Amino acid sequence: MAIQKILIVDDSPTERYYLTDILTRNGFTVACADSGEQALEKIKADKPQLILMDVVMPGANGFQITRAIARDPQLQDVPVIICSSKNQETDRIWGIRQGARDYLVKPVAAADLLAKIKALG
């Protein structure tokens, strides 16, 4: 099933706008959350087909929320791609270990993001 509905989780309004712009121009339906806690509420209320997750946020960080999603039987089938400015290989490995399907370093290139989404769909 092709991915249509994407949730962007990022505390940066600029980053949310940038990713939303790329995705809507390519035909995706986008919702946003500005914290991990808000993301969990939105995921449970209206389950997305993909989550783009920032790591560094106030409250619970993206690694913690990704782990919570991966361990929840009702949510674990929703793929998570981490989009973070943390560019160390150890961060990428940790993100994948928490349950993320992929890891992109900011600034995210539109072509890379679209290719990763297509690979999941």
C-alpha positions, 0 to 999 in steps of 0.5 A: 500500500502506497504511503499517503498520510505522514506525521511530522514530529519536530519542535522547529516551525521552520523544519515542519514548514520545510518538510510539509512543503516538500511532502504536500507538493508531492501529493502526501497528506501531512499532519504535524506535532511539535513534541513527542507527547503531542505526537503520541496523542495524534498517532493514537487519534489518527494513525499515520502511515509514516512518521518523520521524527526529530530527535532533539525536542523538549520533553521526550526525545525522538529516540524515546518516542520511536521506542514507545511506538515500536513497542506498542502493538497497535502502532508498531506497524507504522514506520518511523524515519528519524530526521535529525541534525545529530549526524554521528554514526552512533546516533544513526545506529541508536535510532535504528535500534529504537525501532526506526526504519531509516535515518536522515540527517538535516538539512534533509534533501527532498530527493533523499526523503522522497526516495526513502518514502518510496522504498517503504511504500 
